[in-house]
Amino acid sequence: MLLLMGLAACKEEAPQPPSASDLQRAESLRPASAELRARYERSCLACHTSIDAKAPLTGDIAQWKPRLGKGMDVLVKHAMEGFNAMPPKGLCADCSEADMRALIVFMSQGKEEQR
Ligand code: HEC
């Protein structure tokens, strides 16, 4: 019986495929503001806490780093207009551009920015 698939040791090297703990962290994080939290929970969360959606996981700094390299303005534009499998506004019809920016900061760093 091959039950030991290997509990990945704590390696901090090149970005790796998301692990179970990356997924767990993504699922547990929420924006501090109640308003943002509500928007996040009804839109971004569905894809950005799912490995199958192939979206960068919330709070997974390694996955967000190359995205952040494009510059925040580009990320906000992509979030507003859509980007590949990422739908326009992330399906959050009432999200403003400022909401998107705050959500991206939250998802990419696990922190929240002032709005
Ligand atoms: C239906 C699924 C889905 C939802 C809902 C969703 N996303 Fe995404 N998102 C994706 C996928 C898939 C990608 C990766 C796209 C790619 O790189 O090809 C992505 C990528 C992104 C990126 C990176 C864009 C870039 O230029 O690299 C940002 C920023 C983003 N999402 C923000 C959000 C925000 C904010 C929300 C909620 C308001 C949200 N997403 C909701 C699927 C989703």
Backbone and ligand atoms as CSV (ligand in chain L), in Angstrom:
chain,resi,resn,atom,element,x,y,z
A,1,MET,N,N,0.832,-1.199,0.000
A,1,MET,CA,C,0.000,0.000,0.000
A,1,MET,C,C,0.867,1.250,0.000
A,2,LEU,N,N,0.647,2.089,-0.979
A,2,LEU,CA,C,1.451,3.297,-1.082
A,2,LEU,C,C,0.695,4.481,-0.496
A,3,LEU,N,N,0.593,4.451,0.819
A,3,LEU,CA,C,-0.170,5.524,1.444
A,3,LEU,C,C,0.679,6.757,1.685
A,4,LEU,N,N,1.968,6.558,1.685
A,4,LEU,CA,C,2.828,7.689,1.988
A,4,LEU,C,C,3.207,8.440,0.732
A,5,MET,N,N,2.382,9.351,0.349
A,5,MET,CA,C,2.669,10.138,-0.839
A,5,MET,C,C,3.673,11.249,-0.514
A,6,GLY,N,N,4.095,11.294,0.718
A,6,GLY,CA,C,5.100,12.273,1.086
A,6,GLY,C,C,4.480,13.575,1.539
A,7,LEU,N,N,4.539,13.790,2.817
A,7,LEU,CA,C,4.112,15.089,3.319
A,7,LEU,C,C,5.259,16.039,3.011
A,8,ALA,N,N,5.036,16.906,2.061
A,8,ALA,CA,C,6.106,17.766,1.572
A,8,ALA,C,C,6.849,18.448,2.719
A,9,ALA,N,N,8.127,18.292,2.712
A,9,ALA,CA,C,8.931,18.936,3.736
A,9,ALA,C,C,8.954,20.437,3.476
A,10,CYS,N,N,9.372,21.163,4.493
A,10,CYS,CA,C,9.351,22.613,4.363
A,10,CYS,C,C,10.492,23.098,3.488
A,11,LYS,N,N,10.286,23.069,2.227
A,11,LYS,CA,C,11.319,23.558,1.306
A,11,LYS,C,C,10.957,24.971,0.881
A,12,GLU,N,N,11.915,25.837,0.939
A,12,GLU,CA,C,11.636,27.190,0.456
A,12,GLU,C,C,12.547,27.458,-0.725
A,13,GLU,N,N,12.141,26.925,-1.863
A,13,GLU,CA,C,12.947,27.105,-3.057
A,13,GLU,C,C,12.119,27.763,-4.129
A,14,ALA,N,N,12.300,27.294,-5.353
A,14,ALA,CA,C,11.534,27.860,-6.456
A,14,ALA,C,C,10.046,27.632,-6.209
A,15,PRO,N,N,9.205,28.489,-6.789
A,15,PRO,CA,C,7.763,28.293,-6.632
A,15,PRO,C,C,7.362,26.883,-7.026
A,16,GLN,N,N,6.551,26.274,-6.212
A,16,GLN,CA,C,6.128,24.912,-6.446
A,16,GLN,C,C,4.632,24.903,-6.681
A,17,PRO,N,N,4.138,23.816,-7.198
A,17,PRO,CA,C,2.683,23.735,-7.317
A,17,PRO,C,C,2.077,23.890,-5.927
A,18,PRO,N,N,0.876,24.466,-5.869
A,18,PRO,CA,C,0.269,24.708,-4.561
A,18,PRO,C,C,0.152,23.420,-3.756
A,19,SER,N,N,0.452,23.507,-2.485
A,19,SER,CA,C,0.350,22.344,-1.606
A,19,SER,C,C,-0.968,22.408,-0.855
A,20,ALA,N,N,-1.216,21.362,-0.093
A,20,ALA,CA,C,-2.446,21.331,0.699
A,20,ALA,C,C,-2.484,22.500,1.672
A,21,SER,N,N,-1.330,22.885,2.192
A,21,SER,CA,C,-1.353,23.984,3.158
A,21,SER,C,C,-1.572,25.318,2.455
A,22,ASP,N,N,-1.090,25.456,1.211
A,22,ASP,CA,C,-1.385,26.675,0.448
A,22,ASP,C,C,-2.895,26.802,0.259
A,23,LEU,N,N,-3.495,25.681,-0.025
A,23,LEU,CA,C,-4.937,25.655,-0.264
A,23,LEU,C,C,-5.700,25.997,1.019
A,24,GLN,N,N,-5.219,25.409,2.101
A,24,GLN,CA,C,-5.849,25.657,3.399
A,24,GLN,C,C,-5.778,27.131,3.776
A,25,ARG,N,N,-4.603,27.724,3.528
A,25,ARG,CA,C,-4.435,29.142,3.840
A,25,ARG,C,C,-5.388,29.972,2.987
A,26,ALA,N,N,-5.444,29.630,1.681
A,26,ALA,CA,C,-6.323,30.379,0.779
A,26,ALA,C,C,-7.766,30.325,1.278
A,27,GLU,N,N,-8.156,29.161,1.713
A,27,GLU,CA,C,-9.549,28.993,2.155
A,27,GLU,C,C,-9.838,29.739,3.452
A,28,SER,N,N,-8.811,29.944,4.265
A,28,SER,CA,C,-9.071,30.523,5.583
A,28,SER,C,C,-8.990,32.047,5.599
A,29,LEU,N,N,-8.302,32.645,4.637
A,29,LEU,CA,C,-8.118,34.102,4.670
A,29,LEU,C,C,-9.374,34.856,4.235
A,30,ARG,N,N,-9.624,35.983,4.901
A,30,ARG,CA,C,-10.735,36.865,4.529
A,30,ARG,C,C,-10.286,38.309,4.693
A,31,PRO,N,N,-10.777,39.200,3.835
A,31,PRO,CA,C,-10.491,40.617,4.052
A,31,PRO,C,C,-11.071,41.068,5.387
A,32,ALA,N,N,-10.409,42.032,6.027
A,32,ALA,CA,C,-10.871,42.495,7.340
A,32,ALA,C,C,-12.172,43.294,7.231
A,33,SER,N,N,-12.292,44.080,6.182
A,33,SER,CA,C,-13.499,44.905,6.049
A,33,SER,C,C,-14.692,44.043,5.672
A,34,ALA,N,N,-15.812,44.267,6.367
A,34,ALA,CA,C,-17.001,43.437,6.159
A,34,ALA,C,C,-17.507,43.551,4.722
A,35,GLU,N,N,-17.424,44.752,4.192
A,35,GLU,CA,C,-17.926,44.992,2.842
A,35,GLU,C,C,-17.087,44.235,1.809
A,36,LEU,N,N,-15.786,44.364,1.947
A,36,LEU,CA,C,-14.894,43.665,1.014
A,36,LEU,C,C,-15.027,42.159,1.167
A,37,ARG,N,N,-15.160,41.767,2.408
A,37,ARG,CA,C,-15.288,40.347,2.699
A,37,ARG,C,C,-16.497,39.766,1.964
A,38,ALA,N,N,-17.606,40.487,2.016
A,38,ALA,CA,C,-18.823,40.016,1.347
A,38,ALA,C,C,-18.585,39.903,-0.159
A,39,ARG,N,N,-17.927,40.907,-0.722
A,39,ARG,CA,C,-17.668,40.862,-2.165
A,39,ARG,C,C,-16.730,39.713,-2.510
A,40,TYR,N,N,-15.713,39.580,-1.690
A,40,TYR,CA,C,-14.739,38.515,-1.917
A,40,TYR,C,C,-15.419,37.140,-1.847
A,41,GLU,N,N,-16.255,36.961,-0.840
A,41,GLU,CA,C,-16.864,35.641,-0.630
A,41,GLU,C,C,-17.837,35.266,-1.744
A,42,ARG,N,N,-18.445,36.280,-2.356
A,42,ARG,CA,C,-19.401,35.900,-3.386
A,42,ARG,C,C,-18.796,35.908,-4.787
A,43,SER,N,N,-17.531,36.303,-4.921
A,43,SER,CA,C,-16.929,36.279,-6.255
A,43,SER,C,C,-15.545,35.624,-6.264
A,44,CYS,N,N,-14.535,36.373,-5.928
A,44,CYS,CA,C,-13.146,35.915,-6.058
A,44,CYS,C,C,-12.891,34.554,-5.414
A,45,LEU,N,N,-13.467,34.352,-4.246
A,45,LEU,CA,C,-13.182,33.156,-3.448
A,45,LEU,C,C,-13.383,31.858,-4.239
A,46,ALA,N,N,-14.443,31.801,-5.025
A,46,ALA,CA,C,-14.770,30.549,-5.706
A,46,ALA,C,C,-13.592,30.037,-6.534
A,47,CYS,N,N,-12.921,30.932,-7.221
A,47,CYS,CA,C,-11.814,30.493,-8.078
A,47,CYS,C,C,-10.453,30.618,-7.399
A,48,HIS,N,N,-10.286,31.665,-6.611
A,48,HIS,CA,C,-8.949,31.916,-6.068
A,48,HIS,C,C,-8.648,31.099,-4.818
A,49,THR,N,N,-9.506,30.145,-4.493
A,49,THR,CA,C,-9.163,29.186,-3.438
A,49,THR,C,C,-9.305,27.774,-3.996
A,50,SER,N,N,-9.260,27.664,-5.325
A,50,SER,CA,C,-9.435,26.361,-5.963
A,50,SER,C,C,-8.259,26.044,-6.875
A,51,ILE,N,N,-7.663,24.917,-6.673
A,51,ILE,CA,C,-6.540,24.539,-7.536
A,51,ILE,C,C,-7.039,24.302,-8.952
A,52,ASP,N,N,-8.234,23.735,-9.070
A,52,ASP,CA,C,-8.766,23.419,-10.396
A,52,ASP,C,C,-9.007,24.651,-11.251
A,53,ALA,N,N,-9.319,25.773,-10.615
A,53,ALA,CA,C,-9.609,26.986,-11.387
A,53,ALA,C,C,-8.337,27.569,-12.018
A,54,LYS,N,N,-7.185,27.125,-11.527
A,54,LYS,CA,C,-5.914,27.616,-12.025
A,54,LYS,C,C,-5.735,29.124,-11.847
A,55,ALA,N,N,-6.357,29.649,-10.842
A,55,ALA,CA,C,-6.175,31.060,-10.491
A,55,ALA,C,C,-5.131,31.122,-9.376
A,56,PRO,N,N,-4.370,32.211,-9.324
A,56,PRO,CA,C,-3.408,32.319,-8.203
A,56,PRO,C,C,-4.154,32.291,-6.870
A,57,LEU,N,N,-3.691,31.442,-5.969
A,57,LEU,CA,C,-4.390,31.254,-4.699
A,57,LEU,C,C,-4.242,32.469,-3.788
A,58,THR,N,N,-5.304,32.777,-3.114
A,58,THR,CA,C,-5.273,33.854,-2.120
A,58,THR,C,C,-4.192,33.573,-1.081
A,59,GLY,N,N,-3.343,34.572,-0.858
A,59,GLY,CA,C,-2.325,34.460,0.183
A,59,GLY,C,C,-1.099,33.658,-0.214
A,60,ASP,N,N,-1.063,33.161,-1.443
A,60,ASP,CA,C,0.094,32.388,-1.901
A,60,ASP,C,C,1.081,33.349,-2.569
A,61,ILE,N,N,1.961,33.867,-1.747
A,61,ILE,CA,C,2.881,34.922,-2.202
A,61,ILE,C,C,3.680,34.467,-3.424
A,62,ALA,N,N,4.114,33.202,-3.418
A,62,ALA,CA,C,4.938,32.717,-4.541
A,62,ALA,C,C,4.155,32.784,-5.848
A,63,GLN,N,N,2.868,32.498,-5.784
A,63,GLN,CA,C,2.054,32.544,-7.000
A,63,GLN,C,C,1.759,33.974,-7.429
A,64,TRP,N,N,1.693,34.858,-6.485
A,64,TRP,CA,C,1.334,36.248,-6.809
A,64,TRP,C,C,2.527,37.080,-7.227
A,65,LYS,N,N,3.711,36.653,-6.821
A,65,LYS,CA,C,4.895,37.472,-7.081
A,65,LYS,C,C,5.053,37.834,-8.554
A,66,PRO,N,N,5.031,36.828,-9.449
A,66,PRO,CA,C,5.181,37.188,-10.865
A,66,PRO,C,C,4.048,38.069,-11.376
A,67,ARG,N,N,2.873,37.921,-10.810
A,67,ARG,CA,C,1.738,38.761,-11.217
A,67,ARG,C,C,1.992,40.194,-10.781
A,68,LEU,N,N,2.434,40.344,-9.542
A,68,LEU,CA,C,2.682,41.690,-9.023
A,68,LEU,C,C,3.777,42.384,-9.825
A,69,GLY,N,N,4.652,41.577,-10.421
A,69,GLY,CA,C,5.710,42.120,-11.252
A,69,GLY,C,C,5.173,42.898,-12.451
A,70,LYS,N,N,3.953,42.624,-12.851
A,70,LYS,CA,C,3.357,43.358,-13.975
A,70,LYS,C,C,2.981,44.772,-13.576
A,71,GLY,N,N,2.935,45.006,-12.291
A,71,GLY,CA,C,2.507,46.319,-11.803
A,71,GLY,C,C,1.048,46.275,-11.386
A,72,MET,N,N,0.749,46.963,-10.311
A,72,MET,CA,C,-0.600,46.955,-9.756
A,72,MET,C,C,-1.620,47.484,-10.763
A,73,ASP,N,N,-1.253,48.502,-11.524
A,73,ASP,CA,C,-2.231,49.080,-12.459
A,73,ASP,C,C,-2.654,48.066,-13.515
A,74,VAL,N,N,-1.705,47.267,-13.987
A,74,VAL,CA,C,-2.021,46.237,-14.986
A,74,VAL,C,C,-2.935,45.181,-14.354
A,75,LEU,N,N,-2.635,44.797,-13.137
A,75,LEU,CA,C,-3.462,43.782,-12.473
A,75,LEU,C,C,-4.890,44.298,-12.271
A,76,VAL,N,N,-5.013,45.539,-11.883
A,76,VAL,CA,C,-6.353,46.107,-11.686
A,76,VAL,C,C,-7.085,46.142,-13.021
A,77,LYS,N,N,-6.381,46.526,-14.071
A,77,LYS,CA,C,-6.992,46.569,-15.405
A,77,LYS,C,C,-7.447,45.167,-15.826
A,78,HIS,N,N,-6.583,44.180,-15.624
A,78,HIS,CA,C,-6.944,42.800,-15.977
A,78,HIS,C,C,-8.135,42.325,-15.158
A,79,ALA,N,N,-8.150,42.706,-13.891
A,79,ALA,CA,C,-9.260,42.283,-13.036
A,79,ALA,C,C,-10.555,42.947,-13.502
A,80,MET,N,N,-10.487,44.197,-13.901
A,80,MET,CA,C,-11.688,44.913,-14.354
A,80,MET,C,C,-12.166,44.389,-15.708
A,81,GLU,N,N,-11.221,44.112,-16.597
A,81,GLU,CA,C,-11.595,43.783,-17.980
A,81,GLU,C,C,-11.595,42.287,-18.271
A,82,GLY,N,N,-11.007,41.528,-17.367
A,82,GLY,CA,C,-10.879,40.095,-17.599
A,82,GLY,C,C,-9.508,39.771,-18.154
A,83,PHE,N,N,-9.073,38.560,-17.947
A,83,PHE,CA,C,-7.741,38.141,-18.373
A,83,PHE,C,C,-7.762,36.615,-18.507
A,84,ASN,N,N,-7.698,36.122,-19.739
A,84,ASN,CA,C,-7.827,34.679,-19.991
A,84,ASN,C,C,-9.077,34.131,-19.287
A,85,ALA,N,N,-8.866,33.136,-18.399
A,85,ALA,CA,C,-10.019,32.519,-17.725
A,85,ALA,C,C,-10.541,33.352,-16.563
A,86,MET,N,N,-9.886,34.464,-16.306
A,86,MET,CA,C,-10.351,35.365,-15.247
A,86,MET,C,C,-11.431,36.264,-15.850
A,87,PRO,N,N,-12.677,36.141,-15.386
A,87,PRO,CA,C,-13.770,36.910,-16.001
A,87,PRO,C,C,-13.713,38.385,-15.598
A,88,PRO,N,N,-14.271,39.282,-16.431
A,88,PRO,CA,C,-14.286,40.701,-16.091
A,88,PRO,C,C,-14.859,40.930,-14.702
A,89,LYS,N,N,-14.168,41.769,-13.928
A,89,LYS,CA,C,-14.545,42.092,-12.545
A,89,LYS,C,C,-14.646,40.853,-11.668
A,90,GLY,N,N,-14.103,39.729,-12.124
A,90,GLY,CA,C,-14.162,38.528,-11.304
A,90,GLY,C,C,-15.591,38.180,-10.924
A,91,LEU,N,N,-16.523,38.543,-11.792
A,91,LEU,CA,C,-17.950,38.273,-11.584
A,91,LEU,C,C,-18.533,39.057,-10.411
A,92,CYS,N,N,-17.846,40.114,-10.017
A,92,CYS,CA,C,-18.357,40.950,-8.925
A,92,CYS,C,C,-18.898,42.232,-9.540
A,93,ALA,N,N,-20.199,42.203,-9.873
A,93,ALA,CA,C,-20.790,43.298,-10.644
A,93,ALA,C,C,-20.708,44.633,-9.911
A,94,ASP,N,N,-20.814,44.617,-8.598
A,94,ASP,CA,C,-20.825,45.891,-7.876
A,94,ASP,C,C,-19.469,46.263,-7.288
A,95,CYS,N,N,-18.404,45.582,-7.734
A,95,CYS,CA,C,-17.064,45.955,-7.269
A,95,CYS,C,C,-16.576,47.186,-8.034
A,96,SER,N,N,-16.114,48.174,-7.306
A,96,SER,CA,C,-15.504,49.345,-7.930
A,96,SER,C,C,-14.047,49.032,-8.228
A,97,GLU,N,N,-13.403,49.952,-8.938
A,97,GLU,CA,C,-11.987,49.757,-9.214
A,97,GLU,C,C,-11.185,49.752,-7.907
A,98,ALA,N,N,-11.604,50.602,-6.967
A,98,ALA,CA,C,-10.918,50.642,-5.668
A,98,ALA,C,C,-11.097,49.322,-4.917
A,99,ASP,N,N,-12.287,48.728,-5.055
A,99,ASP,CA,C,-12.511,47.413,-4.436
A,99,ASP,C,C,-11.564,46.390,-5.036
A,100,MET,N,N,-11.462,46.422,-6.378
A,100,MET,CA,C,-10.602,45.454,-7.051
A,100,MET,C,C,-9.171,45.581,-6.562
A,101,ARG,N,N,-8.724,46.830,-6.469
A,101,ARG,CA,C,-7.357,47.073,-6.022
A,101,ARG,C,C,-7.167,46.522,-4.603
A,102,ALA,N,N,-8.103,46.830,-3.729
A,102,ALA,CA,C,-7.991,46.365,-2.343
A,102,ALA,C,C,-8.051,44.837,-2.273
A,103,LEU,N,N,-8.889,44.246,-3.124
A,103,LEU,CA,C,-9.000,42.782,-3.135
A,103,LEU,C,C,-7.710,42.147,-3.634
A,104,ILE,N,N,-7.097,42.767,-4.623
A,104,ILE,CA,C,-5.847,42.218,-5.156
A,104,ILE,C,C,-4.747,42.304,-4.106
A,105,VAL,N,N,-4.696,43.440,-3.418
A,105,VAL,CA,C,-3.691,43.576,-2.356
A,105,VAL,C,C,-3.926,42.503,-1.293
A,106,PHE,N,N,-5.176,42.335,-0.938
A,106,PHE,CA,C,-5.509,41.313,0.051
A,106,PHE,C,C,-5.105,39.917,-0.447
A,107,MET,N,N,-5.503,39.582,-1.670
A,107,MET,CA,C,-5.250,38.217,-2.158
A,107,MET,C,C,-3.768,37.952,-2.388
A,108,SER,N,N,-3.024,38.984,-2.769
A,108,SER,CA,C,-1.633,38.748,-3.136
A,108,SER,C,C,-0.703,38.740,-1.940
A,109,GLN,N,N,-1.124,39.379,-0.864
A,109,GLN,CA,C,-0.218,39.475,0.280
A,109,GLN,C,C,-0.870,39.011,1.560
A,110,GLY,N,N,-2.143,38.709,1.483
A,110,GLY,CA,C,-2.830,38.333,2.699
A,110,GLY,C,C,-3.016,39.521,3.620
A,111,LYS,N,N,-2.832,40.727,3.056
A,111,LYS,CA,C,-3.042,41.925,3.871
A,111,LYS,C,C,-4.099,42.764,3.199
A,112,GLU,N,N,-4.536,43.756,3.880
A,112,GLU,CA,C,-5.535,44.622,3.288
A,112,GLU,C,C,-5.028,46.047,3.257
A,113,GLU,N,N,-5.392,46.720,2.184
A,113,GLU,CA,C,-4.947,48.104,2.041
A,113,GLU,C,C,-6.068,49.035,2.436
A,114,GLN,N,N,-5.698,50.215,2.816
A,114,GLN,CA,C,-6.698,51.255,3.095
A,114,GLN,C,C,-7.431,51.576,1.812
A,115,ARG,N,N,-8.708,51.816,1.911
A,115,ARG,CA,C,-9.427,52.242,0.717
A,115,ARG,C,C,-9.832,53.690,0.866
L,1,HEC,C1,C,-14.473,32.290,-12.487
L,1,HEC,C2,C,-13.238,32.223,-11.767
L,1,HEC,C3,C,-12.629,33.498,-11.197
L,1,HEC,C4,C,-13.228,34.421,-10.384
L,1,HEC,C5,C,-14.640,34.442,-9.852
L,1,HEC,C6,C,-12.186,35.404,-10.087
L,1,HEC,N1,N,-11.021,35.076,-10.719
L,1,HEC,FE1,FE,-9.308,36.179,-10.732
L,1,HEC,N2,N,-8.426,34.781,-11.938
L,1,HEC,C7,C,-9.019,33.621,-12.382
L,1,HEC,C8,C,-8.069,32.869,-13.184
L,1,HEC,C9,C,-8.334,31.526,-13.836
L,1,HEC,C10,C,-6.891,33.632,-13.223
L,1,HEC,C11,C,-5.599,33.292,-13.954
L,1,HEC,C12,C,-5.685,33.865,-15.356
L,1,HEC,C13,C,-4.426,33.616,-16.143
L,1,HEC,O1,O,-3.340,33.989,-15.673
L,1,HEC,O2,O,-4.517,33.051,-17.231
L,1,HEC,C14,C,-7.149,34.832,-12.433
L,1,HEC,C15,C,-6.242,35.847,-12.272
L,1,HEC,C16,C,-6.477,36.992,-11.543
L,1,HEC,C17,C,-5.560,38.089,-11.429
L,1,HEC,C18,C,-4.187,38.183,-12.071
L,1,HEC,C19,C,-4.291,38.852,-13.425
L,1,HEC,C20,C,-2.947,38.982,-14.082
L,1,HEC,O3,O,-2.786,39.904,-14.879
L,1,HEC,O4,O,-2.050,38.173,-13.823
L,1,HEC,C21,C,-6.144,39.018,-10.613
L,1,HEC,C22,C,-5.559,40.362,-10.207
L,1,HEC,C23,C,-7.425,38.507,-10.233
L,1,HEC,N3,N,-7.618,37.266,-10.816
L,1,HEC,C24,C,-8.298,39.146,-9.386
L,1,HEC,C25,C,-9.569,38.679,-9.050
L,1,HEC,C26,C,-10.480,39.366,-8.155
L,1,HEC,C27,C,-10.158,40.658,-7.425
L,1,HEC,C28,C,-11.623,38.628,-8.105
L,1,HEC,C29,C,-12.906,38.912,-7.337
L,1,HEC,C30,C,-13.485,40.234,-7.508
L,1,HEC,C31,C,-11.424,37.481,-8.983
L,1,HEC,N4,N,-10.164,37.534,-9.519
L,1,HEC,C32,C,-12.379,36.506,-9.251
L,1,HEC,C33,C,-10.310,33.218,-12.123
L,1,HEC,C34,C,-11.245,33.907,-11.396
